[in-house]
Amino acid sequence: MDVAKAKKPSSFKPTPRNMLLGLIVVICVLAYFAISNGGTVSVDRENIIVESVQQGDLEVIIEGYGTLTSDKQQLITSFSPATVKEIVLKPGAQVSSNSVIVRLENPELVLQVENAQQELIQVQANLRQLKLNNQREILNESANLAEITARFDTAALKLIAEKKLVKQGIVSQLTFQQSALDEKQLKQRITILKQRIAQLKLVHNESVNIQLERVKQQQGRLNIAESRLDKLTVRAGFDGVLQRLSVELGQSLAAGQEVALIGSVTDLIALIRVPQSQAQLITIGKTAIIDTRRDKIEGTVSRIDPVVDNNTVEVEISLPASLPASARPQLSVDGVIIADTLQNVRYIKRPAGAKSNTNVSLYKINSQENAISQELRFGVQAGQFIQILSGAAAGEEFIISDLSNLQATNHLISIN
């Protein structure tokens, strides 16, 4: 026979006090787990980058990018209005001083040359005519001189003869005096004619010189016209490479309009853009290394542009005269400028987002395979490294990966 057992009454009574105590216990447990989980976040070793603090000499290098460019450049422009008739060379072509790049055309210049040639022929003909006229005048005056001289000689002989006869009474004294006067007058005329011929020669020489000047002036006008016509055949001007061609076939050009840009091949410089924040560390004369991706060229800082463009500053690097074959104009290159050398300092590979002269918290790895957040004071940035002023000793290891999302809430992390 079954016997019914009565239920024992429960000792727990859901009083308000007991419910409050239970709620507090639950909250404490949840808070404990929350705090425990918040202080022991785990990261995988393969997902972080760990670097050791080093001590020694540190070269302060500033990295930049830029291009090689010709130290000597020549901009060729149109000397006069013209039309592009023929394009002989295109950008990238090696040129010598006489290499023809473009041929232009201007019919007016051809007409100017022809007119100048005709005018030169005319003034040259005038010069020949002037010389002939001068020669004719000199011949006329010389003929007059010869005639007077002959008459003078005759008069002189007559005077000598009459001088003997006048003593004998054969010739009268009046006749003798008349002969003497004729001889004297002829002698004076000879002197005057000689002076006249001498002066006439001077006048002729001056007139010829004046006409020669006119010929010279017209020859100069012809040379200018021919030079302008010759400039329609555009030449490079010196040995180098055609870097830019600014015209098209059939294009009409105005005087002074750009045609081409020629740059030297051997005389090259590097124009490197560096961050504005680091440009203040660079001074003239500092050593720089230019990387062409095939060769490395050592150069020297020769100029620092004072203008800031897009938070960068342009630095000019002078290069040696002898350059490798990989160096050519307009080649994109990387540059490293050695701004300074810090003696016996502590440094570490630059963490993500770290900047010069700032305080940054990094996780330092300890012997228990966990890492604790520690504040470091950084100094000068040197390429991929950065100087440590305080907060770390040589040999200590720090996580340089970006863990800023954990540092706000987790002072300690564990490493798997």
GIURDA-V178151 format. One record per residue. SS is DSSP state (helix for helix, strand for strand, loop for the rest). NEAR is the number of other ideal C-beta (glycine too) atoms within 8 Angstrom. Layout:
((SS	NEAR) (SS	NEAR))
This chain:
((loop	2) (loop	3) (loop	4) (loop	4) (loop	4) (loop	4) (loop	4) (loop	4) (loop	4) (loop	5) (loop	4) (loop	5) (loop	6) (loop	5) (loop	6) (helix	5) (helix	6) (helix	10) (helix	9) (helix	8) (helix	8) (helix	8) (helix	8) (helix	8) (helix	8) (helix	8) (helix	8) (helix	8) (helix	8) (helix	8) (helix	8) (helix	8) (helix	8) (helix	8) (helix	8) (helix	8) (helix	8) (helix	9) (helix	9) (loop	9) (strand	10) (strand	8) (strand	12) (loop	8) (helix	7) (helix	4) (helix	6) (loop	11) (loop	6) (strand	9) (strand	9) (strand	9) (loop	15) (strand	8) (strand	8) (strand	6) (strand	8) (strand	11) (strand	10) (strand	13) (strand	10) (strand	14) (strand	10) (strand	14) (strand	9) (strand	11) (strand	9) (strand	15) (strand	12) (strand	14) (loop	9) (loop	9) (strand	11) (strand	11) (strand	7) (strand	12) (strand	8) (loop	12) (loop	7) (loop	10) (loop	8) (strand	11) (strand	10) (strand	16) (strand	6) (strand	7) (strand	11) (loop	7) (loop	11) (loop	7) (loop	7) (loop	5) (loop	9) (strand	7) (strand	12) (loop	7) (loop	8) (loop	6) (loop	10) (strand	10) (strand	15) (strand	14) (strand	11) (strand	13) (strand	9) (loop	12) (helix	6) (helix	6) (helix	12) (helix	9) (helix	8) (helix	11) (helix	12) (helix	8) (helix	9) (helix	13) (helix	9) (helix	8) (helix	11) (helix	13) (helix	8) (helix	8) (helix	12) (helix	9) (helix	8) (helix	10) (helix	13) (helix	8) (helix	8) (helix	11) (helix	9) (helix	8) (helix	8) (helix	11) (helix	8) (helix	8) (helix	10) (helix	12) (helix	8) (helix	8) (helix	12) (helix	9) (helix	8) (helix	9) (helix	12) (helix	8) (helix	8) (helix	12) (helix	9) (helix	8) (helix	9) (helix	13) (helix	8) (helix	8) (helix	12) (helix	9) (helix	8) (helix	10) (helix	12) (helix	8) (helix	8) (helix	12) (helix	9) (helix	8) (helix	9) (helix	13) (helix	6) (helix	6) (loop	5) (loop	5) (loop	8) (loop	6) (helix	6) (helix	6) (helix	10) (helix	13) (helix	8) (helix	8) (helix	12) (helix	9) (helix	8) (helix	9) (helix	13) (helix	8) (helix	8) (helix	12) (helix	9) (helix	8) (helix	10) (helix	12) (helix	8) (helix	8) (helix	12) (helix	9) (helix	8) (helix	9) (helix	12) (helix	8) (helix	8) (helix	11) (helix	9) (helix	8) (helix	8) (helix	11) (helix	8) (helix	8) (helix	10) (helix	12) (helix	8) (helix	8) (helix	12) (helix	9) (helix	8) (helix	11) (helix	12) (helix	8) (helix	8) (helix	12) (helix	9) (helix	8) (helix	11) (helix	13) (helix	8) (helix	8) (helix	13) (helix	10) (helix	8) (helix	12) (helix	12) (helix	7) (loop	9) (loop	14) (strand	8) (strand	12) (strand	9) (loop	15) (loop	7) (loop	9) (loop	8) (strand	14) (strand	14) (strand	17) (strand	11) (strand	7) (strand	12) (loop	8) (loop	10) (loop	6) (loop	6) (loop	5) (loop	8) (strand	7) (strand	13) (loop	7) (loop	8) (loop	5) (loop	9) (strand	8) (strand	13) (strand	14) (strand	12) (strand	14) (strand	13) (loop	14) (loop	12) (loop	6) (loop	9) (strand	15) (strand	13) (strand	17) (strand	12) (strand	16) (strand	11) (strand	15) (strand	10) (helix	9) (helix	7) (helix	12) (helix	12) (loop	5) (loop	10) (loop	13) (loop	7) (loop	7) (loop	5) (loop	11) (strand	9) (strand	16) (strand	11) (strand	16) (strand	10) (loop	13) (loop	6) (loop	5) (loop	8) (strand	7) (strand	13) (strand	8) (strand	13) (strand	9) (strand	17) (strand	8) (strand	7) (strand	11) (strand	8) (strand	3) (strand	6) (strand	6) (strand	7) (loop	3) (loop	5) (strand	11) (strand	13) (strand	12) (strand	18) (strand	13) (strand	16) (strand	9) (strand	12) (loop	7) (loop	5) (loop	3) (loop	9) (loop	8) (loop	3) (loop	9) (loop	12) (loop	9) (loop	12) (loop	7) (loop	10) (strand	5) (strand	14) (strand	9) (strand	17) (strand	12) (strand	17) (strand	12) (strand	11) (strand	8) (strand	8) (strand	13) (strand	5) (strand	6) (strand	12) (strand	11) (strand	13) (strand	15) (strand	8) (loop	9) (loop	13) (loop	6) (loop	7) (loop	10) (loop	8) (loop	10) (loop	6) (loop	7) (strand	7) (strand	10) (strand	8) (strand	11) (strand	12) (strand	12) (strand	12) (loop	7) (loop	3) (loop	4) (loop	6) (strand	10) (strand	12) (strand	9) (strand	12) (strand	11) (strand	8) (strand	13) (strand	9) (strand	15) (strand	10) (strand	11) (strand	13) (strand	13) (loop	9) (loop	5) (strand	11) (strand	15) (strand	14) (strand	15) (strand	7) (strand	6) (loop	8) (loop	12) (loop	6) (loop	7) (loop	6) (loop	10) (strand	9) (strand	17) (strand	11) (loop	12) (loop	9) (loop	6) (loop	11) (helix	7) (helix	5) (helix	10) (helix	11) (loop	6) (loop	5) (loop	11) (loop	6) (strand	10) (strand	13) (strand	11) (strand	12) (loop	6))
